[in-house]
Amino acid sequence: MLRAIGGTVVGYLVMAAIIFITFTGLYFLMGADGAFRKESYVPSLPWILITFVLSLAAAVAGGWVSVAVGNSIKAGTLLATMVFILGMILAVGTLNEPPLENPVRLGDVSNLEAMRKAKEPSWVAFTNAILGTVGVAAGARLRKPAAR
């Protein structure tokens, strides 16, 4: 069981690292004007669609790694469950977010400021929770546990 938990943790860390690296690179490629709607901190449709693909790829990788490290499909199942629960908690949290104090974005903003002030639509958060869960499950099924 400890190995399955270890696989879950490592799989989650792999997902987080891939998302951080790819989203940061995407932000530098698209810039603030490509990542957000005009003069706001609401993500643009191209940003949302590309990040769905990147998130799904990160989830598949995380699921694969969780089974590889945990040497059990149980690690992938634990990770998929964790991704779903955490994703839904974060998604429900977006339903009651207060509006930004200064919702107008003027020009370019740094990556850190963009992450801090971005106003993700609730439907995106719910979609990410589902995509993450499906991606982890798919990645876990791609990796067969080693014979003992």
N, C-alpha and C positions, 0 to 999 in steps of 0.2 A: 504493500500500500504506500509506503514511503517513496518508493521509486515512481509510482504513478503521480504522487503529489509533486515530486521533483520535476517530472516531465511536464506537468501542468504549469508550474512556475516558469520553467525555462521556455516553454512554448509561448507563454504570455509575454515574457521579456523580449523574445524574438519578434513577436507581433508589434510590441510597442516601439522597438528600435526601428523596424522597417517603416512603420507609419511615421515616426519622427523624421527619419532621414528622407523618405520620399516626399512627404508633405513640405518639408523645408526646401528641398530642391525644386518642387513644383512652384512654391511661392516665389522663389528667386527667378524662375523661368517666366511665370505669368505676371509678376509684379502685383502691386495693390490694385491697379485698375483692371487687371484680368481676373484676379481672385475675388473681387467684390463688385457688387452693383455700384453704379455711379453714385459717388458721394455718400456711401453708406458702409456699414460693416456687415451687411447681409451678403453671404457668398453668392457669386454668380453661378448661373446654370452650368457653364463649362467646368468651373471649379468643382461643383458638386458631382457632376458625372465622372470626371477624372478621379476624384478622391474615392468614389464608390469602387472603381476598378482597383485602385491602389489598396484600399482597405480589404477588398475581397482577396487579393493576392497575398497580403500580409496574414490574413486569417488562414488561408490554405497553408502557408509556410508554417505558421504557429501550430496548426493541427498536426502537420507532418512531423515537426520537431518534437512535439509533446509525446507522440507515440514512439519515435526513435529513442528519446531519452528515457521515457517511462517503460519502454518495452512492453506496452500493454495498450489496447484500445481504450482501457479505462481512463488513461491519462487524457486522451482526446475527448472522451465523454465529459470528464471533469472540466476541461478547458472550455468546451462548447457551452456547458451549463453556466460556468462562471461568466463567459462573455455575454450570454443572454441575460443573466440576472443583472450584472453591472450595466450593460447597455440599456436595459429597460429602466433601471433606476435613474440613470443619467437622462434618458429620453423623457421620463415623467417630470424630471426636474426642469426641463425646458418649457413645460407647459405653464409654469408659474413664474418665469423669469420676468423681473421688472424691465421696463424699457431702459436703454442706455441713457446715461445722463447727457451725453453729447453724441447723438446718433449720426452726426454729419462727419464724414471722413473727407479731409482736405488733402489731396495729393498723396504722395507715397508715404507709407508708414513702415516701420521696421517689422521684421518677422515677429518679434516678441510682442510688440504692441498689437499687431494683427491677431495673434493668438489670444491675447487678453481681451480684446474688444469685439471679436467676431460674434455675430448674433446668428447662430445656427437655427434654421427653421425646425420646428418640432418633428415634421414628417421626415426630415433628413436623419435626425437622431434615432427615430424608431426604425427607419430603413437600415441604418448602420448596425443596429443591434441584431436585426434579422440576418443581414448579409454576413456579419461576423460569425454568427452561430452556424450558418450554412457553410461558410468557408472553412471554419475549423473542422466541422464534421467531414467535409469532403477531403481536406488535407489529411485527417486522421485515417481515412479509409484508403488513401494512397500509399500509406506506409504500413507494411505488415510487421507485426512484432517478430523479433528474432526467435528462432527455435531455442528452447532451453535445454 
